Amino acid sequence: MLYRWRTGAIAWLFHRVSGLALALYLTIHIWVTHHVVQGPESFNQIMARLSSPPFKLVELALLAAIVYHAFNGIRILVIDFVQGSKYHKPLFWGAIACCVVVYLAIGWPLIREVLTLFTGH
């Protein structure tokens, strides 16, 4: 039997992937912060590497993971504590709409910076 990927399964998968991405980011963040103790040269080398265009794309993806994970977590709380399970589809699409609005509002300066880095304008 073929499994159907409906909104609940997609929301679950995205939530797990975004959670893993945030855990990976936390590990990298601790590693970078560790270099502060080793001196300014070491820290400046790491920061120069993290300021490159590919890492700016990673920052955009990180912001998307943070925003999605937060809004989907709120959606899960509503479903669990307000008997909202019959409204899980509209709640999912509402969370996605909120994610897009917040992502664009918060991430617009970074999006412009990435576009400038890749297009040169």
DOBA-590200 format. One line per field, with one value per residue (C-alpha): residue number from 0; residue in one letter; chain; x, y, z. Coordinates in nm, 2 decimals, padded with zeros to 4 digits. Layout:
<atoms>
marmar = c(NUM / ...) $
vexro = c(A / ...) $
guro = c(A / ...) $
xx = c(X / ...) $
yy = c(Y / ...) $
zz = c(Z / ...) $
</atoms>
This chain:
<atoms>
marmar = c(0 / 1 / 2 / 3 / 4 / 5 / 6 / 7 / 8 / 9 / 10 / 11 / 12 / 13 / 14 / 15 / 16 / 17 / 18 / 19 / 20 / 21 / 22 / 23 / 24 / 25 / 26 / 27 / 28 / 29 / 30 / 31 / 32 / 33 / 34 / 35 / 36 / 37 / 38 / 39 / 40 / 41 / 42 / 43 / 44 / 45 / 46 / 47 / 48 / 49 / 50 / 51 / 52 / 53 / 54 / 55 / 56 / 57 / 58 / 59 / 60 / 61 / 62 / 63 / 64 / 65 / 66 / 67 / 68 / 69 / 70 / 71 / 72 / 73 / 74 / 75 / 76 / 77 / 78 / 79 / 80 / 81 / 82 / 83 / 84 / 85 / 86 / 87 / 88 / 89 / 90 / 91 / 92 / 93 / 94 / 95 / 96 / 97 / 98 / 99 / 100 / 101 / 102 / 103 / 104 / 105 / 106 / 107 / 108 / 109 / 110 / 111 / 112 / 113 / 114 / 115 / 116 / 117 / 118 / 119 / 120) $
vexro = c(M / L / Y / R / W / R / T / G / A / I / A / W / L / F / H / R / V / S / G / L / A / L / A / L / Y / L / T / I / H / I / W / V / T / H / H / V / V / Q / G / P / E / S / F / N / Q / I / M / A / R / L / S / S / P / P / F / K / L / V / E / L / A / L / L / A / A / I / V / Y / H / A / F / N / G / I / R / I / L / V / I / D / F / V / Q / G / S / K / Y / H / K / P / L / F / W / G / A / I / A / C / C / V / V / V / Y / L / A / I / G / W / P / L / I / R / E / V / L / T / L / F / T / G / H) $
guro = c(A / A / A / A / A / A / A / A / A / A / A / A / A / A / A / A / A / A / A / A / A / A / A / A / A / A / A / A / A / A / A / A / A / A / A / A / A / A / A / A / A / A / A / A / A / A / A / A / A / A / A / A / A / A / A / A / A / A / A / A / A / A / A / A / A / A / A / A / A / A / A / A / A / A / A / A / A / A / A / A / A / A / A / A / A / A / A / A / A / A / A / A / A / A / A / A / A / A / A / A / A / A / A / A / A / A / A / A / A / A / A / A / A / A / A / A / A / A / A / A / A) $
xx = c(00.00 / 00.13 / 00.16 / 00.00 / 00.20 / -00.07 / -00.04 / 00.00 / 00.29 / 00.45 / 00.42 / 00.57 / 00.86 / 00.94 / 00.93 / 01.17 / 01.41 / 01.40 / 01.46 / 01.77 / 01.89 / 01.86 / 02.05 / 02.32 / 02.34 / 02.37 / 02.66 / 02.83 / 02.75 / 02.92 / 03.23 / 03.26 / 03.21 / 03.48 / 03.73 / 03.67 / 03.87 / 04.16 / 04.23 / 04.12 / 04.31 / 04.14 / 03.80 / 03.85 / 03.95 / 03.63 / 03.42 / 03.57 / 03.48 / 03.13 / 03.08 / 03.13 / 02.83 / 02.76 / 02.73 / 02.49 / 02.26 / 02.29 / 02.19 / 01.87 / 01.80 / 01.86 / 01.62 / 01.35 / 01.41 / 01.37 / 01.06 / 00.89 / 00.98 / 00.84 / 00.51 / 00.46 / 00.53 / 00.25 / 00.03 / 00.10 / 00.02 / -00.31 / -00.39 / -00.30 / -00.45 / -00.75 / -00.88 / -00.79 / -00.72 / -01.01 / -00.86 / -00.51 / -00.51 / -00.62 / -00.38 / -00.09 / -00.16 / -00.21 / 00.13 / 00.29 / 00.14 / 00.27 / 00.61 / 00.63 / 00.53 / 00.77 / 01.05 / 01.02 / 00.99 / 01.29 / 01.50 / 01.46 / 01.80 / 01.98 / 01.79 / 01.91 / 02.27 / 02.26 / 02.12 / 02.39 / 02.67 / 02.55 / 02.44 / 02.69 / 02.42) $
yy = c(00.00 / 00.34 / 00.59 / 00.93 / 01.23 / 01.46 / 01.78 / 01.60 / 01.39 / 01.68 / 01.90 / 01.62 / 01.56 / 01.94 / 01.97 / 01.69 / 01.81 / 02.17 / 02.04 / 01.84 / 02.15 / 02.36 / 02.10 / 02.09 / 02.47 / 02.47 / 02.24 / 02.46 / 02.77 / 02.62 / 02.52 / 02.88 / 03.03 / 02.80 / 02.98 / 03.31 / 03.17 / 03.07 / 03.42 / 03.69 / 03.55 / 03.21 / 03.37 / 03.61 / 03.33 / 03.14 / 03.45 / 03.53 / 03.17 / 03.21 / 03.54 / 03.38 / 03.37 / 02.99 / 03.04 / 03.33 / 03.09 / 02.86 / 03.15 / 03.20 / 02.83 / 02.85 / 03.14 / 02.94 / 02.64 / 02.86 / 03.03 / 02.71 / 02.52 / 02.79 / 02.83 / 02.46 / 02.41 / 02.66 / 02.47 / 02.15 / 02.31 / 02.43 / 02.09 / 01.91 / 02.15 / 02.30 / 01.98 / 02.14 / 01.81 / 01.85 / 02.19 / 02.06 / 02.14 / 02.50 / 02.54 / 02.40 / 02.64 / 02.93 / 02.84 / 02.84 / 03.18 / 03.32 / 03.17 / 03.34 / 03.68 / 03.66 / 03.51 / 03.80 / 04.06 / 03.94 / 03.80 / 04.08 / 04.25 / 03.91 / 03.83 / 04.16 / 04.09 / 03.74 / 03.88 / 04.15 / 03.89 / 03.66 / 03.93 / 04.20 / 04.47) $
zz = c(00.00 / -00.09 / 00.19 / 00.12 / 00.24 / 00.37 / 00.57 / 00.91 / 00.78 / 00.60 / 00.91 / 01.13 / 00.88 / 00.85 / 01.23 / 01.28 / 01.01 / 01.14 / 01.50 / 01.38 / 01.19 / 01.51 / 01.71 / 01.45 / 01.46 / 01.83 / 01.81 / 01.55 / 01.75 / 02.06 / 01.85 / 01.71 / 02.06 / 02.19 / 01.95 / 02.13 / 02.42 / 02.20 / 02.09 / 01.85 / 01.55 / 01.57 / 01.61 / 01.32 / 01.09 / 01.18 / 01.14 / 00.80 / 00.69 / 00.82 / 00.64 / 00.30 / 00.06 / 00.10 / 00.48 / 00.42 / 00.24 / 00.54 / 00.76 / 00.55 / 00.59 / 00.96 / 00.99 / 00.80 / 01.03 / 01.34 / 01.22 / 01.10 / 01.42 / 01.64 / 01.45 / 01.41 / 01.78 / 01.85 / 01.61 / 01.80 / 02.13 / 02.00 / 01.86 / 02.18 / 02.44 / 02.26 / 02.09 / 01.76 / 01.58 / 01.35 / 01.24 / 01.19 / 00.81 / 00.84 / 01.14 / 00.93 / 00.64 / 00.89 / 01.05 / 00.70 / 00.62 / 00.95 / 00.87 / 00.53 / 00.68 / 00.97 / 00.76 / 00.51 / 00.78 / 00.98 / 00.70 / 00.44 / 00.53 / 00.51 / 00.18 / 00.03 / 00.15 / -00.01 / -00.34 / -00.34 / -00.28 / -00.56 / -00.82 / -00.74 / -00.74) $
</atoms>
